Amino acid sequence: MAGGSWFFSEPQPAVTGLVDLTALAWPAVEATHRGLRLAATCTLAELAALDRTGWAAEPLFRECCRALLGSFKVWNVATVGGNLCLALPAGPMAALAIALDGSLEIWRADGTLDNVDAVDLIVGPGETALARGDVLRAIDLPARALSGTTASRKASLRPLGRSAAFVVGRRDIDGRFTIVVTAATAHPYRFRFDVLPTRAGLRAALETIPAWHDDPHGSPDWRRAITLRLAEEIRVELAPDPVPA
Ligand SMILES: Cc1cc2nc3c(=O)[nH]c(=O)nc-3n(C[C@H](O)[C@H](O)[C@H](O)COP(=O)(O)OP(=O)(O)OC[C@H]3O[C@@H](n4cnc5c(N)ncnc54)[C@H](O)[C@@H]3O)c2cc1C
């Protein structure tokens, strides 16, 4: 367990032992020669408080933390890694890690070490590619992605409701464009473009998503429609002047 904000929120009858990852005292955030390294145990409060890192994408840290509408108690214990590994569709740390091309350092239960693209971690609601006993150690965010300009949009049925769609975009210095869809789908989707897509091009890419998530936080049809709208808003926000049609 990490922050325990989900772990202690419901009975865990199958659990026979606990390892407290926060006791390993990993530094929450480290500047590396390749960019930034977030420890899996970095709390949302620590992430949201980051400022003057010098990276253009820094505002996205706060936007993604705010997408999780927990109380200050949750914010102060919930961790980036716990949010990723819980793999809820509305997990905003997945959107952050994927939009910034995060690479996940995983300590395998057999003692080996692995690096996995963040987009490959979550395979369904509550399901990850981790095997029993694997530990997520850190999320490495590369300089190229951190130098990009980012934007995010969230939709939910109620003002303080869980995200029904959470969409993040990034435009790189060289004009490449990335869009990530979470919360509206059972697992995250990432789309890359060599240049800013047209409205129709972006829509065509998003229309390849085969199924939209269905739960009390929103119907599939509405999630599809709102995701297309939010993604278009992001495209326009990140576009150079004038916005391509
Ligand atoms: C009021 C409230 C609102 C919430 N809103 C949201 C929301 O909007 N979106 C959302 O996604 N969640 C939400 N949650 C659920 C949860 O609090 C968060 O997902 C939180 O980020 C989980 O982090 P944690 O560190 O507390 O994880 P924990 O509860 O400690 O662990 C969660 C799971 O991940 C595993 N785990 C944790 N860290 C690691 C690691 N480093 N390696 C491998 N496995 C690990 C644990 O074994 C456990 O199965 C909410 C919870 C509350 C109480």
The ligand as an SDF file (V2000), in Angstrom:
LIG
                    3D

 53 58  0  0  0  0  0  0  0  0999 V2000
  -13.1040   11.0700   -1.5690 C   0  0  0  0  0  0  0  0  0  0  0  0
  -12.2870   10.2590   -2.5470 C   0  0  0  0  0  0  0  0  0  0  0  0
  -12.2520   10.6600   -3.8820 C   0  0  0  0  0  0  0  0  0  0  0  0
  -11.5000    9.9120   -4.8060 C   0  0  0  0  0  0  0  0  0  0  0  0
  -11.5100   10.3310   -6.1040 N   0  0  0  0  0  0  0  0  0  0  0  0
  -10.8070    9.6150   -7.0210 C   0  0  0  0  0  0  0  0  0  0  0  0
  -10.8050   10.0180   -8.3940 C   0  0  0  0  0  0  0  0  0  0  0  0
  -11.4270   10.9950   -8.7920 O   0  0  0  0  0  0  0  0  0  0  0  0
  -10.0750    9.2820   -9.2650 N   0  0  0  0  0  0  0  0  0  0  0  0
   -9.3530    8.2040   -8.8480 C   0  0  0  0  0  0  0  0  0  0  0  0
   -8.6630    7.5850   -9.6690 O   0  0  0  0  0  0  0  0  0  0  0  0
   -9.3520    7.7940   -7.5820 N   0  0  0  0  0  0  0  0  0  0  0  0
  -10.0640    8.4610   -6.6500 C   0  0  0  0  0  0  0  0  0  0  0  0
  -10.0680    8.0270   -5.3430 N   0  0  0  0  0  0  0  0  0  0  0  0
   -9.4040    6.7230   -5.0200 C   0  0  0  0  0  0  0  0  0  0  0  0
   -7.9790    6.8350   -4.4400 C   0  0  0  0  0  0  0  0  0  0  0  0
   -7.9890    7.6650   -3.2850 O   0  0  0  0  0  0  0  0  0  0  0  0
   -6.9450    7.4230   -5.4140 C   0  0  0  0  0  0  0  0  0  0  0  0
   -6.9710    6.6790   -6.6390 O   0  0  0  0  0  0  0  0  0  0  0  0
   -5.5400    7.4670   -4.8560 C   0  0  0  0  0  0  0  0  0  0  0  0
   -4.7060    8.2020   -5.7390 O   0  0  0  0  0  0  0  0  0  0  0  0
   -4.9140    6.1260   -4.5750 C   0  0  0  0  0  0  0  0  0  0  0  0
   -3.5850    6.3570   -4.0910 O   0  0  0  0  0  0  0  0  0  0  0  0
   -3.0540    5.7470   -2.7100 P   0  0  0  0  0  0  0  0  0  0  0  0
   -1.6120    6.1270   -2.6260 O   0  0  0  0  0  0  0  0  0  0  0  0
   -3.8780    6.1660   -1.5560 O   0  0  0  0  0  0  0  0  0  0  0  0
   -3.2080    4.1970   -3.0080 O   0  0  0  0  0  0  0  0  0  0  0  0
   -3.5530    2.9870   -2.0190 P   0  0  0  0  0  0  0  0  0  0  0  0
   -4.9550    3.1060   -1.5300 O   0  0  0  0  0  0  0  0  0  0  0  0
   -2.4820    2.8460   -0.9880 O   0  0  0  0  0  0  0  0  0  0  0  0
   -3.4060    1.7780   -3.0510 O   0  0  0  0  0  0  0  0  0  0  0  0
   -4.2690    1.6380   -4.1560 C   0  0  0  0  0  0  0  0  0  0  0  0
   -3.9220    0.3200   -4.8850 C   0  0  0  0  0  0  0  0  0  0  0  0
   -2.7050    0.4780   -5.6170 O   0  0  0  0  0  0  0  0  0  0  0  0
   -1.7060   -0.4480   -5.1740 C   0  0  0  0  0  0  0  0  0  0  0  0
   -0.4410    0.2950   -5.1480 N   0  0  0  0  0  0  0  0  0  0  0  0
   -0.2370    1.5090   -4.5620 C   0  0  0  0  0  0  0  0  0  0  0  0
    1.0110    1.9460   -4.8330 N   0  0  0  0  0  0  0  0  0  0  0  0
    1.6070    0.9850   -5.5800 C   0  0  0  0  0  0  0  0  0  0  0  0
    2.9060    0.8760   -6.1950 C   0  0  0  0  0  0  0  0  0  0  0  0
    3.8340    1.8460   -6.0600 N   0  0  0  0  0  0  0  0  0  0  0  0
    3.1910   -0.2570   -6.8870 N   0  0  0  0  0  0  0  0  0  0  0  0
    2.2550   -1.2370   -7.0400 C   0  0  0  0  0  0  0  0  0  0  0  0
    1.0060   -1.1650   -6.4980 N   0  0  0  0  0  0  0  0  0  0  0  0
    0.6890   -0.0750   -5.7860 C   0  0  0  0  0  0  0  0  0  0  0  0
   -2.1680   -0.9150   -3.7910 C   0  0  0  0  0  0  0  0  0  0  0  0
   -1.7050   -2.2330   -3.5290 O   0  0  0  0  0  0  0  0  0  0  0  0
   -3.6870   -0.8600   -3.9530 C   0  0  0  0  0  0  0  0  0  0  0  0
   -4.1570   -2.0240   -4.6060 O   0  0  0  0  0  0  0  0  0  0  0  0
  -10.7780    8.7540   -4.3970 C   0  0  0  0  0  0  0  0  0  0  0  0
  -10.8140    8.3760   -3.0450 C   0  0  0  0  0  0  0  0  0  0  0  0
  -11.5650    9.1130   -2.1310 C   0  0  0  0  0  0  0  0  0  0  0  0
  -11.5710    8.6410   -0.6980 C   0  0  0  0  0  0  0  0  0  0  0  0
  1  2  1  0
  2  3  1  0
  2 52  2  0
  3  4  2  0
  4  5  1  0
  4 50  1  0
  5  6  2  0
  6  7  1  0
  6 13  1  0
  7  8  2  0
  7  9  1  0
  9 10  1  0
 10 11  2  0
 10 12  1  0
 12 13  2  0
 13 14  1  0
 14 15  1  0
 14 50  1  0
 15 16  1  0
 16 17  1  0
 16 18  1  0
 18 19  1  0
 18 20  1  0
 20 21  1  0
 20 22  1  0
 22 23  1  0
 23 24  1  0
 24 25  2  0
 24 26  1  0
 24 27  1  0
 27 28  1  0
 28 29  2  0
 28 30  1  0
 28 31  1  0
 31 32  1  0
 32 33  1  0
 33 34  1  0
 33 48  1  0
 34 35  1  0
 35 36  1  0
 35 46  1  0
 36 37  1  0
 36 45  1  0
 37 38  2  0
 38 39  1  0
 39 40  1  0
 39 45  2  0
 40 41  1  0
 40 42  2  0
 42 43  1  0
 43 44  2  0
 44 45  1  0
 46 47  1  0
 46 48  1  0
 48 49  1  0
 50 51  2  0
 51 52  1  0
 52 53  1  0
M  END
$$$$
